[in-house]
Amino acid sequence: MGRLAGMGGRPEQAGQVLTGSAHDPHIRCRGPVELVMDILRHGAEVEVVGPEALRAEVTETLRRALAQYGA
């Protein structure tokens, strides 16, 4: 499971609220690609704080997206 800061609740999501605005969600998904897509749809409203492999995958996906726009 990943730890996200700033992600609100959804009906298919369970989990616990951590300190501040952090939320430790339990999200049903079909695989890692779906999980990354779900995280990315929240844009700048969320931050993956763990596990590091998930954070790295989201970071790399965002870098590739920015490169398409010349950023």
N, CA, C and O atoms as CSV, one atom per row, in Angstrom:
chain,resi,resn,atom,element,x,y,z
A,1,MET,N,N,0.827,-1.180,0.000
A,1,MET,CA,C,0.000,0.000,0.000
A,1,MET,C,C,0.869,1.240,0.000
A,1,MET,O,O,1.969,1.244,0.552
A,2,GLY,N,N,0.374,2.273,-0.614
A,2,GLY,CA,C,1.085,3.537,-0.635
A,2,GLY,C,C,0.548,4.492,0.408
A,2,GLY,O,O,-0.592,4.360,0.854
A,3,ARG,N,N,1.358,5.444,0.793
A,3,ARG,CA,C,0.923,6.507,1.693
A,3,ARG,C,C,0.878,7.788,0.892
A,3,ARG,O,O,1.870,8.181,0.279
A,4,LEU,N,N,-0.283,8.444,0.897
A,4,LEU,CA,C,-0.490,9.647,0.121
A,4,LEU,C,C,-0.844,10.798,1.038
A,4,LEU,O,O,-1.595,10.622,1.998
A,5,ALA,N,N,-0.316,11.962,0.755
A,5,ALA,CA,C,-0.708,13.152,1.491
A,5,ALA,C,C,-1.736,13.905,0.663
A,5,ALA,O,O,-1.519,14.138,-0.526
A,6,GLY,N,N,-2.842,14.287,1.267
A,6,GLY,CA,C,-3.822,15.147,0.631
A,6,GLY,C,C,-4.916,14.447,-0.144
A,6,GLY,O,O,-5.708,15.126,-0.798
A,7,MET,N,N,-5.006,13.147,-0.110
A,7,MET,CA,C,-6.013,12.436,-0.896
A,7,MET,C,C,-7.266,12.223,-0.064
A,7,MET,O,O,-7.198,11.654,1.025
A,8,GLY,N,N,-8.401,12.671,-0.563
A,8,GLY,CA,C,-9.663,12.506,0.142
A,8,GLY,C,C,-10.208,11.099,-0.008
A,8,GLY,O,O,-9.688,10.299,-0.786
A,9,GLY,N,N,-11.255,10.804,0.739
A,9,GLY,CA,C,-11.835,9.477,0.711
A,9,GLY,C,C,-12.719,9.240,-0.499
A,9,GLY,O,O,-13.255,10.181,-1.085
A,10,ARG,N,N,-12.865,7.983,-0.867
A,10,ARG,CA,C,-13.746,7.550,-1.942
A,10,ARG,C,C,-14.477,6.330,-1.439
A,10,ARG,O,O,-13.987,5.645,-0.541
A,11,PRO,N,N,-15.646,6.039,-1.998
A,11,PRO,CA,C,-16.407,4.881,-1.518
A,11,PRO,C,C,-15.655,3.564,-1.582
A,11,PRO,O,O,-15.821,2.729,-0.693
A,12,GLU,N,N,-14.828,3.346,-2.609
A,12,GLU,CA,C,-14.117,2.080,-2.736
A,12,GLU,C,C,-12.780,2.091,-2.007
A,12,GLU,O,O,-11.978,1.169,-2.149
A,13,GLN,N,N,-12.551,3.131,-1.233
A,13,GLN,CA,C,-11.275,3.295,-0.553
A,13,GLN,C,C,-11.479,3.266,0.954
A,13,GLN,O,O,-12.365,3.937,1.483
A,14,ALA,N,N,-10.675,2.505,1.622
A,14,ALA,CA,C,-10.654,2.496,3.078
A,14,ALA,C,C,-9.270,2.925,3.500
A,14,ALA,O,O,-8.384,3.072,2.657
A,15,GLY,N,N,-9.070,3.124,4.756
A,15,GLY,CA,C,-7.746,3.494,5.226
A,15,GLY,C,C,-7.861,4.287,6.499
A,15,GLY,O,O,-8.882,4.243,7.185
A,16,GLN,N,N,-6.801,5.017,6.816
A,16,GLN,CA,C,-6.819,5.823,8.023
A,16,GLN,C,C,-6.201,7.169,7.745
A,16,GLN,O,O,-5.345,7.307,6.872
A,17,VAL,N,N,-6.645,8.173,8.502
A,17,VAL,CA,C,-6.080,9.510,8.394
A,17,VAL,C,C,-4.842,9.552,9.254
A,17,VAL,O,O,-4.857,9.114,10.404
A,18,LEU,N,N,-3.778,10.076,8.702
A,18,LEU,CA,C,-2.521,10.211,9.427
A,18,LEU,C,C,-2.415,11.651,9.919
A,18,LEU,O,O,-3.402,12.385,9.870
A,19,THR,N,N,-1.271,12.064,10.381
A,19,THR,CA,C,-1.106,13.425,10.863
A,19,THR,C,C,-1.280,14.427,9.736
A,19,THR,O,O,-0.936,14.148,8.587
A,20,GLY,N,N,-1.814,15.593,10.067
A,20,GLY,CA,C,-2.029,16.635,9.071
A,20,GLY,C,C,-3.057,16.208,8.058
A,20,GLY,O,O,-4.129,15.721,8.416
A,21,SER,N,N,-2.735,16.389,6.785
A,21,SER,CA,C,-3.667,16.028,5.710
A,21,SER,C,C,-3.324,14.680,5.088
A,21,SER,O,O,-3.905,14.305,4.070
A,22,ALA,N,N,-2.390,13.949,5.687
A,22,ALA,CA,C,-1.983,12.665,5.115
A,22,ALA,C,C,-3.048,11.611,5.349
A,22,ALA,O,O,-3.747,11.622,6.362
A,23,HIS,N,N,-3.155,10.710,4.403
A,23,HIS,CA,C,-4.121,9.618,4.481
A,23,HIS,C,C,-3.419,8.348,4.023
A,23,HIS,O,O,-2.715,8.356,3.013
A,24,ASP,N,N,-3.602,7.279,4.746
A,24,ASP,CA,C,-3.010,5.993,4.396
A,24,ASP,C,C,-4.116,5.146,3.780
A,24,ASP,O,O,-4.823,4.436,4.495
A,25,PRO,N,N,-4.274,5.214,2.448
A,25,PRO,CA,C,-5.430,4.559,1.819
A,25,PRO,C,C,-5.215,3.076,1.555
A,25,PRO,O,O,-4.086,2.595,1.452
A,26,HIS,N,N,-6.309,2.384,1.453
A,26,HIS,CA,C,-6.337,1.003,1.002
A,26,HIS,C,C,-7.242,1.025,-0.224
A,26,HIS,O,O,-8.466,1.044,-0.094
A,27,ILE,N,N,-6.645,1.022,-1.409
A,27,ILE,CA,C,-7.373,1.204,-2.654
A,27,ILE,C,C,-7.365,-0.100,-3.432
A,27,ILE,O,O,-6.318,-0.723,-3.606
A,28,ARG,N,N,-8.544,-0.511,-3.900
A,28,ARG,CA,C,-8.602,-1.686,-4.762
A,28,ARG,C,C,-8.227,-1.254,-6.171
A,28,ARG,O,O,-8.803,-0.314,-6.719
A,29,CYS,N,N,-7.258,-1.950,-6.750
A,29,CYS,CA,C,-6.878,-1.662,-8.128
A,29,CYS,C,C,-6.414,-2.961,-8.774
A,29,CYS,O,O,-6.134,-3.947,-8.093
A,30,ARG,N,N,-6.340,-2.941,-10.078
A,30,ARG,CA,C,-5.989,-4.159,-10.816
A,30,ARG,C,C,-4.493,-4.372,-10.937
A,30,ARG,O,O,-4.056,-5.461,-11.309
A,31,GLY,N,N,-3.710,-3.373,-10.636
A,31,GLY,CA,C,-2.269,-3.512,-10.739
A,31,GLY,C,C,-1.577,-2.184,-10.569
A,31,GLY,O,O,-2.227,-1.160,-10.360
A,32,PRO,N,N,-0.246,-2.193,-10.656
A,32,PRO,CA,C,0.523,-0.973,-10.409
A,32,PRO,C,C,0.235,0.150,-11.399
A,32,PRO,O,O,0.265,1.320,-11.018
A,33,VAL,N,N,-0.042,-0.175,-12.654
A,33,VAL,CA,C,-0.338,0.873,-13.642
A,33,VAL,C,C,-1.622,1.603,-13.252
A,33,VAL,O,O,-1.685,2.831,-13.299
A,34,GLU,N,N,-2.636,0.843,-12.869
A,34,GLU,CA,C,-3.901,1.456,-12.452
A,34,GLU,C,C,-3.702,2.313,-11.206
A,34,GLU,O,O,-4.294,3.387,-11.098
A,35,LEU,N,N,-2.886,1.859,-10.273
A,35,LEU,CA,C,-2.626,2.626,-9.059
A,35,LEU,C,C,-1.950,3.947,-9.384
A,35,LEU,O,O,-2.352,4.987,-8.863
A,36,VAL,N,N,-0.933,3.927,-10.234
A,36,VAL,CA,C,-0.245,5.161,-10.627
A,36,VAL,C,C,-1.221,6.097,-11.331
A,36,VAL,O,O,-1.220,7.297,-11.057
A,37,MET,N,N,-2.047,5.582,-12.226
A,37,MET,CA,C,-3.027,6.416,-12.920
A,37,MET,C,C,-4.009,7.047,-11.929
A,37,MET,O,O,-4.378,8.213,-12.071
A,38,ASP,N,N,-4.424,6.279,-10.937
A,38,ASP,CA,C,-5.347,6.790,-9.931
A,38,ASP,C,C,-4.703,7.921,-9.136
A,38,ASP,O,O,-5.351,8.925,-8.844
A,39,ILE,N,N,-3.442,7.760,-8.792
A,39,ILE,CA,C,-2.723,8.805,-8.065
A,39,ILE,C,C,-2.577,10.048,-8.931
A,39,ILE,O,O,-2.820,11.162,-8.468
A,40,LEU,N,N,-2.178,9.859,-10.198
A,40,LEU,CA,C,-1.927,10.999,-11.079
A,40,LEU,C,C,-3.180,11.814,-11.380
A,40,LEU,O,O,-3.083,13.009,-11.659
A,41,ARG,N,N,-4.347,11.190,-11.329
A,41,ARG,CA,C,-5.565,11.947,-11.629
A,41,ARG,C,C,-5.861,12.998,-10.577
A,41,ARG,O,O,-6.688,13.883,-10.796
A,42,HIS,N,N,-5.187,12.908,-9.430
A,42,HIS,CA,C,-5.359,13.911,-8.382
A,42,HIS,C,C,-4.370,15.063,-8.521
A,42,HIS,O,O,-4.430,16.028,-7.759
A,43,GLY,N,N,-3.458,14.967,-9.490
A,43,GLY,CA,C,-2.527,16.045,-9.787
A,43,GLY,C,C,-1.717,16.504,-8.586
A,43,GLY,O,O,-1.195,15.697,-7.817
A,44,ALA,N,N,-1.627,17.814,-8.444
A,44,ALA,CA,C,-0.821,18.413,-7.379
A,44,ALA,C,C,-1.482,18.322,-6.010
A,44,ALA,O,O,-0.914,18.787,-5.021
A,45,GLU,N,N,-2.653,17.742,-5.936
A,45,GLU,CA,C,-3.370,17.634,-4.667
A,45,GLU,C,C,-2.858,16.497,-3.786
A,45,GLU,O,O,-3.218,16.418,-2.611
A,46,VAL,N,N,-2.019,15.613,-4.342
A,46,VAL,CA,C,-1.511,14.488,-3.561
A,46,VAL,C,C,0.001,14.388,-3.688
A,46,VAL,O,O,0.602,14.894,-4.635
A,47,GLU,N,N,0.593,13.726,-2.713
A,47,GLU,CA,C,2.014,13.394,-2.737
A,47,GLU,C,C,2.153,11.966,-2.227
A,47,GLU,O,O,1.632,11.631,-1.164
A,48,VAL,N,N,2.841,11.138,-2.968
A,48,VAL,CA,C,3.131,9.783,-2.506
A,48,VAL,C,C,4.315,9.896,-1.558
A,48,VAL,O,O,5.381,10.375,-1.947
A,49,VAL,N,N,4.135,9.462,-0.326
A,49,VAL,CA,C,5.219,9.534,0.648
A,49,VAL,C,C,5.825,8.160,0.927
A,49,VAL,O,O,6.794,8.049,1.679
A,50,GLY,N,N,5.266,7.129,0.332
A,50,GLY,CA,C,5.823,5.794,0.472
A,50,GLY,C,C,4.889,4.783,-0.145
A,50,GLY,O,O,3.702,5.073,-0.295
A,51,PRO,N,N,5.356,3.643,-0.501
A,51,PRO,CA,C,6.752,3.206,-0.494
A,51,PRO,C,C,7.564,3.926,-1.573
A,51,PRO,O,O,7.007,4.475,-2.523
A,52,GLU,N,N,8.852,3.913,-1.412
A,52,GLU,CA,C,9.744,4.657,-2.309
A,52,GLU,C,C,9.599,4.222,-3.765
A,52,GLU,O,O,9.687,5.064,-4.659
A,53,ALA,N,N,9.380,2.937,-4.030
A,53,ALA,CA,C,9.236,2.462,-5.413
A,53,ALA,C,C,8.010,3.086,-6.080
A,53,ALA,O,O,8.062,3.445,-7.257
A,54,LEU,N,N,6.922,3.216,-5.349
A,54,LEU,CA,C,5.724,3.853,-5.903
A,54,LEU,C,C,5.965,5.340,-6.128
A,54,LEU,O,O,5.570,5.884,-7.159
A,55,ARG,N,N,6.606,5.993,-5.178
A,55,ARG,CA,C,6.933,7.416,-5.324
A,55,ARG,C,C,7.821,7.635,-6.559
A,55,ARG,O,O,7.611,8.577,-7.323
A,56,ALA,N,N,8.815,6.754,-6.745
A,56,ALA,CA,C,9.712,6.880,-7.892
A,56,ALA,C,C,8.958,6.690,-9.209
A,56,ALA,O,O,9.219,7.405,-10.177
A,57,GLU,N,N,8.033,5.743,-9.256
A,57,GLU,CA,C,7.255,5.505,-10.479
A,57,GLU,C,C,6.379,6.707,-10.813
A,57,GLU,O,O,6.297,7.108,-11.974
A,58,VAL,N,N,5.727,7.283,-9.815
A,58,VAL,CA,C,4.893,8.472,-10.040
A,58,VAL,C,C,5.770,9.638,-10.491
A,58,VAL,O,O,5.404,10.370,-11.411
A,59,THR,N,N,6.920,9.815,-9.849
A,59,THR,CA,C,7.850,10.893,-10.220
A,59,THR,C,C,8.306,10.749,-11.663
A,59,THR,O,O,8.306,11.727,-12.412
A,60,GLU,N,N,8.695,9.544,-12.062
A,60,GLU,CA,C,9.172,9.323,-13.434
A,60,GLU,C,C,8.056,9.553,-14.451
A,60,GLU,O,O,8.302,10.116,-15.517
A,61,THR,N,N,6.861,9.135,-14.142
A,61,THR,CA,C,5.726,9.351,-15.039
A,61,THR,C,C,5.472,10.849,-15.219
A,61,THR,O,O,5.214,11.306,-16.333
A,62,LEU,N,N,5.545,11.604,-14.135
A,62,LEU,CA,C,5.350,13.058,-14.224
A,62,LEU,C,C,6.480,13.718,-15.009
A,62,LEU,O,O,6.233,14.662,-15.759
A,63,ARG,N,N,7.708,13.244,-14.851
A,63,ARG,CA,C,8.837,13.791,-15.622
A,63,ARG,C,C,8.639,13.570,-17.126
A,63,ARG,O,O,8.899,14.463,-17.932
A,64,ARG,N,N,8.173,12.362,-17.494
A,64,ARG,CA,C,7.922,12.074,-18.907
A,64,ARG,C,C,6.805,12.960,-19.447
A,64,ARG,O,O,6.882,13.432,-20.582
A,65,ALA,N,N,5.785,13.185,-18.656
A,65,ALA,CA,C,4.686,14.051,-19.080
A,65,ALA,C,C,5.163,15.486,-19.286
A,65,ALA,O,O,4.810,16.116,-20.283
A,66,LEU,N,N,5.956,16.006,-18.358
A,66,LEU,CA,C,6.482,17.353,-18.492
A,66,LEU,C,C,7.374,17.490,-19.727
A,66,LEU,O,O,7.349,18.521,-20.399
A,67,ALA,N,N,8.156,16.464,-20.024
A,67,ALA,CA,C,9.048,16.496,-21.176
A,67,ALA,C,C,8.263,16.647,-22.479
A,67,ALA,O,O,8.756,17.251,-23.432
A,68,GLN,N,N,7.060,16.108,-22.526
A,68,GLN,CA,C,6.231,16.248,-23.728
A,68,GLN,C,C,5.826,17.693,-23.977
A,68,GLN,O,O,5.501,18.066,-25.105
A,69,TYR,N,N,5.846,18.508,-22.925
A,69,TYR,CA,C,5.462,19.917,-23.032
A,69,TYR,C,C,6.674,20.834,-23.023
A,69,TYR,O,O,6.533,22.051,-22.904
A,70,GLY,N,N,7.856,20.261,-23.148
A,70,GLY,CA,C,9.069,21.044,-23.216
A,70,GLY,C,C,9.497,21.636,-21.890
A,70,GLY,O,O,10.288,22.579,-21.861
A,71,ALA,N,N,8.986,21.096,-20.785
A,71,ALA,CA,C,9.338,21.619,-19.467
A,71,ALA,C,C,10.495,20.838,-18.873
A,71,ALA,O,O,10.934,21.134,-17.762
